[in-house]
Amino acid sequence: MNQDTNMLALVKGTERYVFLYTAANRAEMLRTLGRFASNPELSFSWYDAAVLSQKIRQESMKSHSSSHDAKPSSSPILPHQKRYHFPVTDEKDVR
């Protein structure tokens, strides 16, 4: 497993948020972003948490794909791809 230290930084006016994490504690980092966003005493918003979470996931996908020579058997679902396919129904079919 890759033990490189990753850094995320966010500047909001005079405030600075700097986060350090490794692949091993990525899930804890995501939870921390949520805790910061839910703290009304901080200017850190849910939007900030969403943007930084996306950056963490992108970095994870990038490091995962670069650590394997062969293409993974199942590729990740991208935001523009549908995960489920449901049949289209008419309003009369919905009760």
LUMVEX-415985 format. One record per atom (N, C-alpha, C): residue number from 1; atom name; x, y negated, z negated; residue in three letters. Coordinates in pm, 1 decimal, decimal comma, padded with zeros to 6 digits. Last residue first. Layout:
(NUM; CA; (X; Y; Z); Ala)
...
***
This chain:
(95; N; (-04839,0; -00350,4; 00914,0); Arg)
(95; CA; (-04957,5; -00355,9; 00824,7); Arg)
(95; C; (-04915,4; -00384,0; 00684,7); Arg)
(94; N; (-04749,9; -00371,3; 01242,9); Val)
(94; CA; (-04708,7; -00408,2; 01108,0); Val)
(94; C; (-04832,8; -00422,0; 01021,9); Val)
(93; N; (-04856,3; -00334,1; 01490,8); Asp)
(93; CA; (-04793,2; -00218,9; 01427,8); Asp)
(93; C; (-04753,2; -00245,5; 01282,7); Asp)
(92; N; (-04939,5; -00581,4; 01571,1); Lys)
(92; CA; (-05044,9; -00486,9; 01535,5); Lys)
(92; C; (-04987,2; -00361,5; 01469,0); Lys)
(91; N; (-04703,1; -00703,8; 01643,0); Glu)
(91; CA; (-04765,2; -00743,1; 01518,3); Glu)
(91; C; (-04871,8; -00643,5; 01475,2); Glu)
(90; N; (-04481,3; -00447,5; 01770,0); Asp)
(90; CA; (-04580,9; -00552,2; 01787,7); Asp)
(90; C; (-04639,6; -00586,4; 01652,9); Asp)
(89; N; (-04130,8; -00392,0; 01719,1); Thr)
(89; CA; (-04271,5; -00354,1; 01700,7); Thr)
(89; C; (-04359,8; -00473,9; 01730,7); Thr)
(88; N; (-03827,9; -00255,3; 01815,7); Val)
(88; CA; (-03912,9; -00374,0; 01818,2); Val)
(88; C; (-04057,2; -00327,6; 01808,2); Val)
(87; N; (-03630,2; -00051,6; 01600,4); Pro)
(87; CA; (-03717,5; -00066,6; 01716,8); Pro)
(87; C; (-03801,8; -00193,0; 01704,0); Pro)
(86; N; (-03308,2; -00154,9; 01490,7); Phe)
(86; CA; (-03445,3; -00122,2; 01459,1); Phe)
(86; C; (-03530,5; -00138,0; 01583,8); Phe)
(85; N; (-02989,8; -00084,4; 01418,4); His)
(85; CA; (-03074,2; -00108,9; 01534,6); His)
(85; C; (-03215,0; -00060,9; 01499,8); His)
(84; N; (-02738,4; -00235,0; 01217,7); Tyr)
(84; CA; (-02850,4; -00143,9; 01233,8); Tyr)
(84; C; (-02929,6; -00182,5; 01356,8); Tyr)
(83; N; (-02539,8; -00419,8; 01265,8); Arg)
(83; CA; (-02505,7; -00298,4; 01193,4); Arg)
(83; C; (-02613,8; -00192,5; 01213,7); Arg)
(82; N; (-02444,5; -00612,2; 01541,7); Lys)
(82; CA; (-02553,0; -00562,7; 01457,5); Lys)
(82; C; (-02510,1; -00432,1; 01392,6); Lys)
(81; N; (-02186,5; -00858,6; 01547,3); Gln)
(81; CA; (-02236,8; -00726,9; 01584,9); Gln)
(81; C; (-02348,3; -00685,1; 01489,2); Gln)
(80; N; (-02083,7; -01088,7; 01449,1); His)
(80; CA; (-02177,4; -01103,1; 01560,2); His)
(80; C; (-02234,2; -00968,9; 01606,2); His)
(79; N; (-01903,9; -01004,0; 01245,0); Pro)
(79; CA; (-02027,5; -01077,2; 01211,2); Pro)
(79; C; (-02128,7; -01086,3; 01324,6); Pro)
(78; N; (-01803,2; -00661,2; 01312,9); Leu)
(78; CA; (-01781,0; -00804,6; 01316,4); Leu)
(78; C; (-01911,9; -00878,0; 01290,8); Leu)
(77; N; (-01718,0; -00376,9; 01146,5); Ile)
(77; CA; (-01829,1; -00445,3; 01212,1); Ile)
(77; C; (-01804,7; -00594,9; 01201,2); Ile)
(76; N; (-01405,6; -00209,5; 01213,9); Pro)
(76; CA; (-01496,7; -00285,6; 01128,9); Pro)
(76; C; (-01605,8; -00353,8; 01211,1); Pro)
(75; N; (-01388,1; 00116,8; 01370,9); Ser)
(75; CA; (-01350,3; -00024,2; 01365,5); Ser)
(75; C; (-01449,9; -00100,0; 01279,5); Ser)
(74; N; (-01273,2; 00424,7; 01293,4); Ser)
(74; CA; (-01393,4; 00342,9; 01290,7); Ser)
(74; C; (-01352,7; 00197,2; 01274,0); Ser)
(73; N; (-01012,2; 00507,8; 01331,3); Ser)
(73; CA; (-01119,7; 00581,7; 01396,0); Ser)
(73; C; (-01250,9; 00504,5; 01395,2); Ser)
(72; N; (-00765,7; 00255,1; 01407,0); Pro)
(72; CA; (-00849,8; 00329,7; 01313,9); Pro)
(72; C; (-00966,4; 00396,0; 01386,9); Pro)
(71; N; (-00495,9; 00307,9; 01630,1); Lys)
(71; CA; (-00620,0; 00235,9; 01604,6); Lys)
(71; C; (-00705,7; 00318,0; 01508,9); Lys)
(70; N; (-00168,5; 00357,9; 01494,7); Ala)
(70; CA; (-00283,1; 00403,3; 01573,5); Ala)
(70; C; (-00405,7; 00321,7; 01535,8); Ala)
(69; N; (-00014,4; 00224,6; 01306,3); Asp)
(69; CA; (00023,2; 00221,0; 01447,5); Asp)
(69; C; (-00094,0; 00258,2; 01535,8); Asp)
(68; N; (-00105,4; 00016,7; 01042,8); His)
(68; CA; (-00130,7; 00142,7; 01111,0); His)
(68; C; (-00092,1; 00128,9; 01257,9); His)
(67; N; (-00064,1; -00236,2; 00955,4); Ser)
(67; CA; (00003,5; -00130,6; 00881,0); Ser)
(67; C; (-00018,0; 00007,3; 00943,3); Ser)
(66; N; (-00223,3; -00400,6; 01105,0); Ser)
(66; CA; (-00079,9; -00403,4; 01133,5); Ser)
(66; C; (-00004,8; -00293,7; 01060,6); Ser)
(65; N; (-00472,9; -00351,4; 00993,2); Ser)
(65; CA; (-00448,8; -00309,8; 01131,3); Ser)
(65; C; (-00300,6; -00311,2; 01164,5); Ser)
(64; N; (-00434,9; -00460,6; 00736,2); His)
(64; CA; (-00470,8; -00319,6; 00751,2); His)
(64; C; (-00439,4; -00270,9; 00893,1); His)
(63; N; (-00386,3; -00726,4; 00788,9); Ser)
(63; CA; (-00278,9; -00647,2; 00729,5); Ser)
(63; C; (-00307,7; -00498,0; 00741,5); Ser)
(62; N; (-00636,8; -00794,0; 00900,3); Lys)
(62; CA; (-00513,8; -00813,8; 00976,6); Lys)
(62; C; (-00401,6; -00728,1; 00920,0); Lys)
(61; N; (-00814,1; -00741,0; 00693,6); Met)
(61; CA; (-00828,4; -00668,9; 00820,4); Met)
(61; C; (-00699,6; -00677,6; 00902,3); Met)
(60; N; (-00714,8; -00923,4; 00503,9); Ser)
(60; CA; (-00718,4; -00781,4; 00474,1); Ser)
(60; C; (-00727,1; -00698,4; 00602,2); Ser)
(59; N; (-00761,9; -01163,9; 00632,5); Glu)
(59; CA; (-00623,6; -01125,9; 00601,7); Glu)
(59; C; (-00615,0; -00976,5; 00573,1); Glu)
(58; N; (-01042,5; -01156,7; 00632,1); Gln)
(58; CA; (-00968,1; -01160,4; 00758,6); Gln)
(58; C; (-00823,5; -01117,7; 00737,8); Gln)
(57; N; (-01094,5; -01162,0; 00356,2); Arg)
(57; CA; (-01134,6; -01044,8; 00436,3); Arg)
(57; C; (-01060,3; -01040,8; 00569,8); Arg)
(56; N; (-00993,2; -01415,4; 00292,2); Ile)
(56; CA; (-00939,2; -01295,9; 00226,9); Ile)
(56; C; (-00971,5; -01172,1; 00309,5); Ile)
(55; N; (-01159,8; -01576,4; 00447,9); Lys)
(55; CA; (-01016,2; -01576,1; 00473,6); Lys)
(55; C; (-00950,0; -01453,1; 00412,0); Lys)
(54; N; (-01403,4; -01526,1; 00320,1); Gln)
(54; CA; (-01386,4; -01487,5; 00460,5); Gln)
(54; C; (-01237,9; -01481,7; 00496,1); Gln)
(53; N; (-01349,1; -01644,5; 00074,2); Ser)
(53; CA; (-01375,8; -01500,0; 00081,8); Ser)
(53; C; (-01356,3; -01449,4; 00223,6); Ser)
(52; N; (-01331,8; -01912,7; 00149,7); Leu)
(52; CA; (-01211,3; -01844,6; 00102,0); Leu)
(52; C; (-01229,0; -01692,7; 00104,2); Leu)
(51; N; (-01602,1; -01955,4; 00223,7); Val)
(51; CA; (-01493,3; -01978,8; 00319,6); Val)
(51; C; (-01367,1; -01903,5; 00276,7); Val)
(50; N; (-01737,8; -01894,9; -00015,5); Ala)
(50; CA; (-01765,7; -01819,5; 00107,4); Ala)
(50; C; (-01652,6; -01833,8; 00208,3); Ala)
(49; N; (-01635,3; -02085,5; -00193,6); Ala)
(49; CA; (-01616,2; -01943,0; -00221,0); Ala)
(49; C; (-01637,3; -01859,7; -00094,5); Ala)
(48; N; (-01730,1; -02318,7; -00070,9); Asp)
(48; CA; (-01586,0; -02297,2; -00085,7); Asp)
(48; C; (-01556,1; -02148,8; -00106,8); Asp)
(47; N; (-02004,4; -02270,5; -00106,2); Tyr)
(47; CA; (-01949,3; -02281,3; 00028,9); Tyr)
(47; C; (-01798,4; -02258,1; 00025,2); Tyr)
(46; N; (-02025,3; -02285,7; -00378,3); Trp)
(46; CA; (-02048,3; -02155,7; -00315,0); Trp)
(46; C; (-01997,5; -02156,9; -00171,3); Trp)
(45; N; (-01751,5; -02502,0; -00494,0); Ser)
(45; CA; (-01889,2; -02469,7; -00455,1); Ser)
(45; C; (-01900,1; -02327,6; -00399,3); Ser)
(44; N; (-01582,3; -02663,1; -00743,3); Phe)
(44; CA; (-01571,9; -02549,2; -00652,9); Phe)
(44; C; (-01712,7; -02498,6; -00621,8); Phe)
(43; N; (-01581,9; -02840,4; -00942,4); Ser)
(43; CA; (-01633,5; -02889,9; -00813,9); Ser)
(43; C; (-01629,7; -02779,8; -00707,9); Ser)
(42; N; (-01696,4; -02712,2; -01257,5); Leu)
(42; CA; (-01597,9; -02720,8; -01149,8); Leu)
(42; C; (-01662,7; -02777,7; -01024,0); Leu)
(41; N; (-01906,0; -02682,4; -01426,0); Glu)
(41; CA; (-01803,0; -02778,9; -01466,0); Glu)
(41; C; (-01694,6; -02796,5; -01359,2); Glu)
(40; N; (-02064,2; -02474,3; -01337,9); Pro)
(40; CA; (-02107,5; -02611,9; -01306,6); Pro)
(40; C; (-02003,6; -02718,2; -01345,6); Pro)
(39; N; (-01961,3; -02188,8; -01189,1); Asn)
(39; CA; (-01927,2; -02273,3; -01303,1); Asn)
(39; C; (-01963,3; -02418,7; -01270,9); Asn)
(38; N; (-01992,6; -02042,9; -00961,8); Ser)
(38; CA; (-02107,6; -02049,4; -01052,0); Ser)
(38; C; (-02082,2; -02136,9; -01175,1); Ser)
(37; N; (-01741,5; -02055,2; -00845,5); Ala)
(37; CA; (-01854,2; -02120,8; -00778,0); Ala)
(37; C; (-01973,8; -02136,6; -00870,9); Ala)
(36; N; (-01591,6; -01896,4; -01021,4); Phe)
(36; CA; (-01560,5; -02038,7; -01007,8); Phe)
(36; C; (-01679,8; -02113,1; -00946,4); Phe)
(35; N; (-01713,6; -01649,8; -00973,9); Arg)
(35; CA; (-01719,9; -01709,1; -01107,7); Arg)
(35; C; (-01690,5; -01858,8; -01102,5); Arg)
(34; N; (-01644,7; -01612,4; -00702,6); Gly)
(34; CA; (-01784,5; -01622,6; -00742,6); Gly)
(34; C; (-01800,2; -01685,2; -00880,1); Gly)
(33; N; (-01367,9; -01590,0; -00727,2); Leu)
(33; CA; (-01424,8; -01698,2; -00646,2); Leu)
(33; C; (-01571,5; -01720,3; -00682,2); Leu)
(32; N; (-01356,6; -01354,6; -00878,5); Thr)
(32; CA; (-01312,2; -01481,0; -00937,4); Thr)
(32; C; (-01367,0; -01600,2; -00859,7); Thr)
(31; N; (-01433,8; -01166,0; -00690,6); Arg)
(31; CA; (-01521,0; -01190,5; -00806,4); Arg)
(31; C; (-01485,6; -01324,1; -00873,1); Arg)
(30; N; (-01209,7; -01180,2; -00523,5); Leu)
(30; CA; (-01341,5; -01215,5; -00470,3); Leu)
(30; C; (-01440,2; -01244,7; -00583,9); Leu)
(29; N; (-01015,8; -01083,4; -00701,7); Met)
(29; CA; (-01004,3; -01219,5; -00649,3); Met)
(29; C; (-01139,0; -01267,0; -00595,4); Met)
(28; N; (-01096,9; -00821,5; -00732,9); Glu)
(28; CA; (-01102,5; -00910,9; -00848,7); Glu)
(28; C; (-01093,7; -01056,8; -00805,0); Glu)
(27; N; (-01037,4; -00731,1; -00475,2); Ala)
(27; CA; (-01176,8; -00729,4; -00522,7); Ala)
(27; C; (-01193,3; -00821,3; -00643,4); Ala)
(26; N; (-00753,4; -00756,6; -00471,3); Arg)
(26; CA; (-00837,4; -00835,5; -00380,3); Arg)
(26; C; (-00982,7; -00842,2; -00429,2); Arg)
(25; N; (-00548,7; -00627,5; -00603,0); Asn)
(25; CA; (-00647,3; -00700,6; -00683,1); Asn)
(25; C; (-00735,7; -00791,9; -00598,9); Asn)
(24; N; (-00400,6; -00501,1; -00402,2); Ala)
(24; CA; (-00451,3; -00420,3; -00513,2); Ala)
(24; C; (-00556,8; -00493,9; -00595,4); Ala)
(23; N; (-00312,2; -00703,2; -00239,6); Ala)
(23; CA; (-00414,0; -00611,8; -00186,3); Ala)
(23; C; (-00477,8; -00531,8; -00299,3); Ala)
(22; N; (-00291,8; -00990,1; -00458,8); Thr)
(22; CA; (-00232,7; -00883,3; -00377,7); Thr)
(22; C; (-00345,7; -00796,2; -00324,7); Thr)
(21; N; (-00304,4; -01348,2; -00500,9); Tyr)
(21; CA; (-00359,5; -01213,6; -00514,0); Tyr)
(21; C; (-00280,5; -01116,7; -00427,1); Tyr)
(20; N; (-00358,0; -01675,4; -00614,6); Leu)
(20; CA; (-00260,3; -01575,0; -00573,7); Leu)
(20; C; (-00321,1; -01437,5; -00597,0); Leu)
(19; N; (-00492,7; -01990,6; -00547,9); Phe)
(19; CA; (-00520,9; -01852,7; -00586,2); Phe)
(19; C; (-00411,0; -01762,0; -00531,1); Phe)
(18; N; (-00550,5; -02314,3; -00640,5); Val)
(18; CA; (-00451,3; -02225,9; -00580,7); Val)
(18; C; (-00475,3; -02086,4; -00636,8); Val)
(17; N; (-00703,5; -02615,0; -00602,3); Tyr)
(17; CA; (-00731,4; -02477,1; -00641,6); Tyr)
(17; C; (-00631,3; -02389,2; -00567,2); Tyr)
(16; N; (-00690,6; -02942,7; -00710,1); Arg)
(16; CA; (-00621,8; -02839,9; -00632,1); Arg)
(16; C; (-00658,8; -02703,0; -00689,6); Arg)
(15; N; (-00844,7; -03264,9; -00692,6); Glu)
(15; CA; (-00833,2; -03130,7; -00750,6); Glu)
(15; C; (-00765,1; -03035,3; -00653,5); Glu)
(14; N; (-00892,7; -03497,7; -00566,2); Thr)
(14; CA; (-00771,2; -03492,6; -00647,7); Thr)
(14; C; (-00749,3; -03355,1; -00709,6); Thr)
(13; N; (-01047,2; -03351,1; -00300,7); Gly)
(13; CA; (-01017,6; -03480,4; -00361,3); Gly)
(13; C; (-00886,0; -03473,6; -00436,3); Gly)
(12; N; (-00964,4; -03042,3; -00300,9); Lys)
(12; CA; (-01092,3; -03115,0; -00303,8); Lys)
(12; C; (-01067,9; -03246,0; -00376,9); Lys)
(11; N; (-00791,3; -02793,1; -00146,5); Val)
(11; CA; (-00777,4; -02927,7; -00201,0); Val)
(11; C; (-00912,0; -02997,1; -00188,6); Val)
(10; N; (-00698,4; -02464,4; -00190,5); Leu)
(10; CA; (-00808,2; -02552,4; -00153,6); Leu)
(10; C; (-00786,0; -02685,6; -00222,9); Leu)
(9; N; (-00517,2; -02176,4; -00090,8); Ala)
(9; CA; (-00519,5; -02307,7; -00156,8); Ala)
(9; C; (-00635,1; -02388,7; -00102,2); Ala)
(8; N; (-00401,3; -01852,7; -00142,4); Leu)
(8; CA; (-00505,7; -01937,5; -00085,6); Leu)
(8; C; (-00503,1; -02068,6; -00162,0); Leu)
(7; N; (-00153,8; -01610,3; -00085,8); Met)
(7; CA; (-00191,2; -01734,7; -00150,5); Met)
(7; C; (-00301,3; -01803,1; -00070,8); Met)
(6; N; (-00041,4; -01279,6; -00164,8); Asn)
(6; CA; (-00111,0; -01372,7; -00075,8); Asn)
(6; C; (-00148,8; -01497,4; -00154,7); Asn)
(5; N; (00231,9; -01074,5; -00199,2); Thr)
(5; CA; (00145,7; -01169,9; -00267,7); Thr)
(5; C; (00089,3; -01267,7; -00165,4); Thr)
(4; N; (00250,4; -00735,6; -00097,3); Asp)
(4; CA; (00281,9; -00875,4; -00074,3); Asp)
(4; C; (00182,8; -00962,4; -00150,5); Asp)
(3; N; (00220,0; -00463,2; -00114,6); Gln)
(3; CA; (00215,6; -00538,5; -00238,8); Gln)
(3; C; (00259,7; -00683,3; -00220,4); Gln)
(2; N; (00048,1; -00223,9; 00069,1); Asn)
(2; CA; (00122,5; -00348,0; 00080,0); Asn)
(2; C; (00108,0; -00427,7; -00050,2); Asn)
(1; N; (00084,3; 00117,6; 00000,0); Met)
(1; CA; (00000,0; 00000,0; 00000,0); Met)
(1; C; (00088,9; -00124,0; 00000,0); Met)
***
